Amino acid sequence: MKTMRKQLFIALSLSLAFLTACGPDTSIDQETQNQLIGKWELQKAYRNGEVAESLDELFFEFTEVGEMRTNILGSTTQADYLFEGEKIVQTSGDNGMEIAYDVAEITDTSLILTTTLRRYNFKFDLRRATTETE
């Protein structure tokens, strides 16, 4: 009887480990991290589903070394950022506030971020900033 329980326990443990290992990878992959690098300018912002024109000048700028600049809270601030699962987490900024952004979509030229700030749900439709050469 003990041997049967032990075998059942081992079988269940292996099944659970297999199912856990085969779950979807919900982390931001290296390609997406690389696409994020650069400056992104707002095309349209939504606050609780309504267009938020007060954010018209919003931008995000991400570097390769985990630093970012943004004016999401009004004035331009610098902060560190890191990746946690499917989120970009803005940490240790000038304002001391930690903000988590979900990457809803990213391509070479567009980025859609969502977040919740002060109990408001935000969606930011951003485009990669173009650099003008003279």
C-alpha positions in Angstrom: 0.0 0.0 0.0 2.8 2.4 0.9 4.6 1.7 -2.4 1.4 2.5 -4.3 0.9 5.8 -2.5 4.5 6.7 -3.2 4.2 5.9 -6.9 0.9 7.9 -7.1 2.6 10.8 -5.3 5.6 10.7 -7.7 3.2 10.5 -10.7 1.2 13.5 -9.5 4.3 15.5 -8.7 5.7 14.9 -12.2 2.4 15.7 -13.8 2.2 19.0 -11.9 5.8 19.9 -12.8 5.1 19.1 -16.5 2.0 21.2 -16.6 3.8 24.1 -14.9 6.7 23.9 -17.2 4.5 23.8 -20.3 2.5 26.9 -19.3 2.7 30.0 -21.5 5.7 32.2 -21.1 4.4 35.5 -19.9 7.6 37.4 -19.7 8.7 40.1 -22.1 11.2 38.4 -24.5 14.6 39.9 -25.5 13.3 41.0 -28.9 10.5 43.0 -27.3 13.0 44.5 -24.8 15.2 45.6 -27.7 12.2 47.1 -29.6 11.4 49.2 -26.6 14.7 51.1 -26.6 14.3 54.7 -27.9 11.9 57.6 -27.5 8.1 57.1 -27.9 5.6 60.0 -28.4 1.9 60.0 -27.6 -0.6 59.7 -30.4 -3.6 59.2 -28.3 -4.3 58.7 -24.6 -7.4 57.3 -22.8 -8.4 57.8 -19.2 -11.1 55.3 -18.1 -11.9 54.8 -21.8 -12.3 58.5 -22.6 -9.8 60.5 -24.7 -7.5 62.4 -22.4 -6.3 65.5 -24.2 -4.4 66.8 -21.2 -1.7 64.2 -21.9 -1.0 65.4 -25.4 2.8 66.0 -24.8 3.4 62.7 -23.1 6.5 60.8 -24.0 8.6 57.8 -22.8 12.2 57.2 -23.5 13.9 53.9 -22.6 17.7 53.2 -22.7 19.6 49.9 -23.0 20.8 50.2 -19.4 17.5 50.2 -17.6 17.0 54.0 -17.4 14.0 55.9 -18.6 12.6 59.5 -18.9 9.0 60.4 -19.0 6.7 63.3 -18.3 3.7 61.1 -17.3 3.2 63.1 -14.0 3.6 66.5 -15.6 7.3 67.3 -15.5 10.1 65.3 -17.0 11.5 62.8 -14.6 14.2 60.2 -14.8 13.8 56.7 -13.3 15.1 53.2 -13.5 13.0 50.5 -15.1 12.9 46.7 -15.1 10.8 43.9 -16.6 8.5 41.8 -14.4 6.6 39.2 -16.4 4.6 41.2 -19.0 5.1 44.5 -17.3 7.6 47.3 -17.5 8.1 48.6 -14.0 9.2 52.2 -13.5 11.2 52.3 -10.2 13.2 54.8 -8.1 12.3 57.8 -10.1 12.7 61.5 -9.1 9.2 61.3 -7.7 9.7 58.1 -5.8 6.7 56.5 -7.4 6.7 53.0 -8.8 4.5 52.6 -11.9 3.8 49.3 -13.7 2.9 49.4 -17.4 1.5 46.5 -19.3 2.8 46.1 -22.9 -0.4 45.6 -24.8 1.3 45.8 -28.2 4.7 46.7 -29.6 6.1 46.9 -33.2 9.1 48.7 -34.6 7.0 51.9 -34.9 4.1 51.6 -32.4 3.7 50.9 -28.7 0.6 50.5 -26.6 0.9 50.7 -22.9 -1.7 50.4 -20.2 -1.5 51.2 -16.5 -3.6 52.3 -13.5 -2.6 55.5 -11.7 -4.5 57.0 -8.8 -7.4 54.7 -9.5 -7.7 55.7 -13.2 -7.1 53.3 -16.0 -4.9 54.6 -18.8 -4.1 53.4 -22.3 -1.3 55.1 -24.2 -1.0 54.7 -28.0 2.6 55.8 -28.8 4.7 56.1 -31.9 8.4 55.9 -32.1 9.9 59.4 -32.3 11.6 60.2 -35.6 15.0 61.9 -35.5 15.4 64.6 -38.1 18.8 64.8 -39.7 20.0 68.0 -41.3 
